[in-house]
Amino acid sequence: MQPEYSKEKPHRPEEPLHYPRGLHPPAGGPDDSDQGASPAPARPPRAASVPIHLPDTRPTFTYILLGVIVLIYLIGQALPFDPQIVKGYRVTSAEEWLFVQGAKINEFIIGDGEYYRLLTAMFLHGGLAHLFFNAYALYIVGRDLERLFGHGRFLLLYFLSGLTGSVLSLLISPYASVGASGAIFGLFGAQAVFFYRHRRLFGPFARQRLTSLLYLFVLNAVIGLLPGSRIDNAGHLGGLLGGLALSWLIGPLFVPAPPTPEHPIVELKDTNPVRRWWFVPLLYAGGLVLAVTLVATTPG
């Protein structure tokens, strides 16, 4: 990821600091090919572009998560299985067995104390299309976000957002559900916060990303509200809210150091290092535990 840093001379602090490659504002100068022609109107000076050095952490855990959810799906499809009764359900395949054992099923979470389902549901999918769309979304947004946020913050966002989606679904939706959608919506929310907070740094590119994310959210909301939709809207909403909140609190906040003739690459400094937010995920996880405890201990 090597976008470019663009600035006008003289530079005004309120102007965007950065334009990704190919998105520079119009620039040019007078046409002097014909010395006898009337002078052309003055144009803004040509923007001077220099490279900007963004974090480029290898998205290792994005690929690991992709591998895990695909592997679990394949096991459910390929593993031989004899029909049997599991937890009161007649199960005829390994895929159904995984669903019964690991899905977000409220009666087992609250009644039997199987709280692990809030996590395991994130690794199960109800069909090939469901798996494909979630895996593709994770591949697209996960790579960029892990590069910018680093391994630790990426994993915290993924799992805490996914758990937030599971908890909100437990509170609101009586239906069983599976899927990594809550975690992925958390990543979308984190990306929205990142580009909003760095809108001056990325200029038009940030506005483009924010507009695309807004369209995505609206589209999913409309589809989820259609009659007969099987989408866990509570899970999506919980993941999105978790990603927005966590990214705002623990996400990177980059400040550019202007280039010099001796060092023409813009370096970014993260002004929100881990020492400022290390306690936030602990408090957040504690809040999720408290919410589940209140639900489990409330009569009715």
C-alpha positions as CSV (number, residue, x, y, z in Angstrom):
1,M,0.0,0.0,0.0
2,Q,1.9,3.0,-1.2
3,P,-0.5,6.0,-1.8
4,E,0.9,9.4,-2.4
5,Y,1.1,12.6,-0.3
6,S,-0.1,15.7,-2.1
7,K,0.1,19.3,-1.0
8,E,-0.3,22.6,-2.6
9,K,2.2,25.5,-2.2
10,P,1.5,27.4,-0.1
11,H,-0.2,24.7,2.1
12,R,-3.3,25.5,4.2
13,P,-3.8,23.3,7.3
14,E,-7.5,22.8,6.6
15,E,-6.9,21.3,3.2
16,P,-6.7,17.5,2.7
17,L,-3.1,16.3,3.2
18,H,-3.2,13.2,1.1
19,Y,-4.5,11.9,-2.2
20,P,-4.1,8.2,-3.1
21,R,-2.5,7.5,-6.5
22,G,-4.6,8.6,-9.4
23,L,-6.8,10.8,-7.3
24,H,-4.8,14.1,-7.4
25,P,-6.8,17.3,-7.9
26,P,-6.6,18.9,-11.3
27,A,-3.3,20.7,-11.9
28,G,-1.6,22.3,-14.8
29,G,0.0,25.5,-16.2
30,P,-0.4,28.0,-19.0
31,D,-0.1,26.7,-22.6
32,D,3.1,28.3,-24.0
33,S,3.2,26.3,-27.2
34,D,2.1,29.4,-29.2
35,Q,4.1,32.5,-28.3
36,G,1.8,34.7,-30.3
37,A,-1.4,33.6,-28.7
38,S,-3.1,35.4,-25.9
39,P,-1.9,34.3,-22.5
40,A,-4.1,31.7,-20.9
41,P,-5.8,32.3,-17.6
42,A,-3.6,31.5,-14.6
43,R,-4.1,28.0,-13.2
44,P,-3.4,26.5,-9.8
45,P,0.2,25.3,-9.4
46,R,0.9,21.7,-10.1
47,A,0.6,19.5,-7.0
48,A,3.8,18.1,-5.7
49,S,3.4,14.4,-4.9
50,V,5.7,12.3,-2.8
51,P,5.2,8.8,-1.4
52,I,3.6,8.2,2.0
53,H,4.7,5.3,4.1
54,L,1.7,3.4,5.6
55,P,2.0,0.5,8.0
56,D,2.2,-2.7,6.0
57,T,1.8,-5.5,8.5
58,R,1.4,-8.9,6.8
59,P,-2.3,-9.9,7.2
60,T,-1.4,-13.3,8.7
61,F,-4.4,-13.7,10.9
62,T,-6.9,-12.7,8.2
63,Y,-5.6,-15.7,6.2
64,I,-5.7,-18.0,9.3
65,L,-9.3,-17.0,10.0
66,L,-10.2,-17.6,6.4
67,G,-8.6,-21.0,6.5
68,V,-10.3,-22.0,9.8
69,I,-13.9,-21.1,8.6
70,V,-13.4,-22.9,5.2
71,L,-11.9,-25.9,6.9
72,I,-14.8,-26.2,9.4
73,Y,-17.2,-26.0,6.5
74,L,-15.4,-28.7,4.5
75,I,-15.4,-31.0,7.6
76,G,-19.1,-30.6,7.9
77,Q,-19.6,-31.5,4.2
78,A,-17.1,-34.4,4.0
79,L,-17.1,-36.2,7.4
80,P,-19.0,-39.4,7.4
81,F,-21.9,-39.4,9.9
82,D,-24.6,-41.8,11.1
83,P,-28.0,-40.3,11.8
84,Q,-28.6,-39.9,15.5
85,I,-30.5,-37.8,18.1
86,V,-28.3,-34.9,19.5
87,K,-29.8,-32.6,22.2
88,G,-33.3,-33.5,21.1
89,Y,-32.6,-32.9,17.4
90,R,-32.5,-35.6,14.7
91,V,-29.1,-35.1,13.1
92,T,-28.3,-36.7,9.7
93,S,-25.0,-35.1,8.7
94,A,-21.8,-33.7,10.2
95,E,-22.9,-30.3,9.1
96,E,-26.1,-30.6,11.2
97,W,-24.1,-32.0,14.1
98,L,-21.8,-29.0,14.1
99,F,-24.8,-26.7,14.0
100,V,-26.5,-28.3,16.9
101,Q,-23.3,-28.4,18.9
102,G,-22.0,-24.9,18.2
103,A,-24.7,-22.6,16.9
104,K,-26.1,-19.6,18.8
105,I,-29.2,-21.4,20.2
106,N,-30.7,-19.5,23.1
107,E,-32.1,-22.4,25.0
108,F,-28.8,-24.1,25.3
109,I,-26.9,-20.9,26.2
110,I,-29.3,-19.7,28.9
111,G,-30.8,-23.0,30.0
112,D,-27.7,-25.2,29.9
113,G,-24.9,-22.6,30.4
114,E,-23.2,-23.3,27.1
115,Y,-21.8,-19.8,26.7
116,Y,-19.1,-21.0,24.4
117,R,-21.7,-20.9,21.6
118,L,-21.4,-17.2,21.5
119,L,-17.9,-17.8,20.1
120,T,-18.2,-21.0,18.2
121,A,-21.2,-19.7,16.2
122,M,-18.8,-17.3,14.5
123,F,-17.0,-20.2,12.8
124,L,-20.0,-22.0,11.4
125,H,-22.0,-21.2,8.2
126,G,-25.3,-22.2,6.9
127,G,-24.5,-23.2,3.3
128,L,-21.9,-22.5,0.6
129,A,-23.4,-19.1,-0.4
130,H,-23.3,-17.9,3.3
131,L,-19.7,-19.0,3.6
132,F,-18.6,-17.5,0.3
133,F,-20.0,-14.0,1.0
134,N,-18.5,-13.9,4.5
135,A,-15.2,-15.3,3.4
136,Y,-15.0,-12.8,0.5
137,A,-15.9,-9.9,2.8
138,L,-13.2,-11.0,5.3
139,Y,-10.6,-11.3,2.6
140,I,-11.4,-7.8,1.2
141,V,-11.6,-5.8,4.4
142,G,-9.5,-7.9,6.7
143,R,-6.3,-7.6,4.8
144,D,-6.4,-3.8,4.7
145,L,-7.5,-3.5,8.3
146,E,-4.9,-5.9,9.7
147,R,-2.2,-4.0,7.7
148,L,-3.2,-0.7,9.2
149,F,-4.2,-1.8,12.7
150,G,-1.6,-4.5,13.3
151,H,-2.2,-8.1,14.5
152,G,-3.3,-7.4,18.0
153,R,-5.8,-4.7,17.4
154,F,-7.2,-6.6,14.4
155,L,-7.8,-9.7,16.5
156,L,-9.4,-7.7,19.3
157,L,-11.7,-6.0,16.9
158,Y,-12.7,-9.2,15.1
159,F,-13.5,-11.3,18.2
160,L,-14.9,-8.6,20.5
161,S,-17.1,-7.3,17.6
162,G,-18.2,-10.9,16.8
163,L,-19.1,-11.6,20.5
164,T,-21.0,-8.3,20.6
165,G,-23.1,-9.5,17.7
166,S,-23.7,-12.8,19.4
167,V,-24.7,-11.2,22.7
168,L,-27.1,-8.7,21.1
169,S,-28.6,-11.5,19.1
170,L,-29.0,-13.5,22.3
171,L,-30.8,-10.5,23.9
172,I,-33.1,-9.7,20.9
173,S,-33.5,-12.6,18.6
174,P,-35.0,-15.9,19.7
175,Y,-33.8,-17.7,16.5
176,A,-30.7,-19.9,16.2
177,S,-27.9,-18.4,14.1
178,V,-24.4,-19.0,12.8
179,G,-21.8,-17.0,10.8
180,A,-18.9,-14.6,11.0
181,S,-21.1,-11.7,9.8
182,G,-21.1,-10.0,13.2
183,A,-17.3,-10.0,13.3
184,I,-17.1,-8.8,9.7
185,F,-19.5,-6.0,10.3
186,G,-17.3,-5.0,13.2
187,L,-14.4,-4.7,10.7
188,F,-16.6,-2.6,8.4
189,G,-17.4,-0.3,11.3
190,A,-13.7,-0.1,12.2
191,Q,-12.8,0.8,8.6
192,A,-15.5,3.5,8.6
193,V,-14.0,5.0,11.8
194,F,-10.5,4.9,10.4
195,F,-11.3,6.8,7.2
196,Y,-13.5,9.3,9.1
197,R,-10.8,10.1,11.5
198,H,-8.2,10.3,8.7
199,R,-10.4,12.1,6.2
200,R,-8.0,15.0,5.8
201,L,-5.0,12.6,5.4
202,F,-6.7,10.5,2.6
203,G,-8.9,13.3,1.0
204,P,-11.2,12.1,-1.7
205,F,-10.2,8.5,-1.3
206,A,-11.6,8.6,2.3
207,R,-14.9,10.1,1.2
208,Q,-15.2,7.4,-1.5
209,R,-14.6,4.6,1.1
210,L,-17.1,6.2,3.5
211,T,-19.7,6.5,0.8
212,S,-19.2,2.9,-0.2
213,L,-19.5,1.7,3.4
214,L,-22.7,3.7,3.8
215,Y,-24.3,2.0,0.8
216,L,-23.2,-1.4,2.1
217,F,-24.9,-0.8,5.5
218,V,-28.1,0.5,3.9
219,L,-28.2,-2.4,1.4
220,N,-27.8,-5.0,4.2
221,A,-30.4,-3.3,6.3
222,V,-32.9,-3.4,3.5
223,I,-32.2,-7.0,2.7
224,G,-32.4,-8.0,6.3
225,L,-35.9,-6.4,6.7
226,L,-37.4,-8.1,3.6
227,P,-40.2,-10.6,4.4
228,G,-38.7,-14.1,4.8
229,S,-35.2,-12.9,5.3
230,R,-33.1,-15.3,7.5
231,I,-30.5,-12.7,8.2
232,D,-29.6,-12.2,11.9
233,N,-30.0,-8.4,11.9
234,A,-29.3,-8.2,15.6
235,G,-26.0,-9.9,15.1
236,H,-25.0,-7.6,12.3
237,L,-26.0,-4.5,14.3
238,G,-24.2,-5.7,17.4
239,G,-21.0,-6.4,15.4
240,L,-21.2,-3.0,13.7
241,L,-21.7,-1.1,16.9
242,G,-18.8,-3.0,18.5
243,G,-16.5,-2.2,15.7
244,L,-17.4,1.4,15.7
245,A,-16.9,1.8,19.5
246,L,-13.7,-0.3,19.7
247,S,-12.1,1.3,16.7
248,W,-12.8,4.8,18.1
249,L,-11.1,3.8,21.4
250,I,-8.2,1.6,20.4
251,G,-7.7,2.2,16.7
252,P,-4.6,3.9,15.3
253,L,-4.6,7.7,15.0
254,F,-1.9,8.6,12.5
255,V,-0.3,12.0,12.2
256,P,1.9,12.7,9.2
257,A,5.4,14.2,9.4
258,P,5.8,16.5,6.4
259,P,8.5,15.4,3.9
260,T,11.8,17.2,3.5
261,P,14.2,17.4,0.5
262,E,16.5,15.0,2.4
263,H,13.7,12.6,3.3
264,P,10.9,12.9,0.7
265,I,8.7,10.1,2.1
266,V,5.9,11.1,4.5
267,E,6.2,9.0,7.7
268,L,3.1,8.4,9.9
269,K,3.2,8.4,13.7
270,D,0.5,6.5,15.6
271,T,-0.6,8.8,18.4
272,N,-2.8,6.2,20.1
273,P,-0.2,3.5,21.2
274,V,-1.2,0.5,23.2
275,R,-0.2,2.0,26.5
276,R,-3.1,4.4,26.2
277,W,-5.9,1.8,25.6
278,W,-4.7,-1.6,26.9
279,F,-7.4,-1.6,29.6
280,V,-10.3,-0.9,27.1
281,P,-10.7,-4.4,25.7
282,L,-10.7,-5.8,29.3
283,L,-13.5,-3.4,30.3
284,Y,-15.4,-4.1,27.1
285,A,-15.1,-7.9,27.6
286,G,-16.2,-7.5,31.2
287,G,-19.3,-5.6,29.9
288,L,-20.2,-8.4,27.6
289,V,-19.8,-11.0,30.4
290,L,-22.1,-8.8,32.6
291,A,-24.7,-8.6,29.9
292,V,-24.8,-12.3,29.4
293,T,-24.9,-12.9,33.2
294,L,-27.9,-10.6,33.6
295,V,-29.7,-12.4,30.8
296,A,-29.0,-15.8,32.3
297,T,-30.0,-14.9,35.8
298,T,-33.2,-12.9,34.9
299,P,-36.3,-14.9,35.5
300,G,-38.3,-15.6,32.3
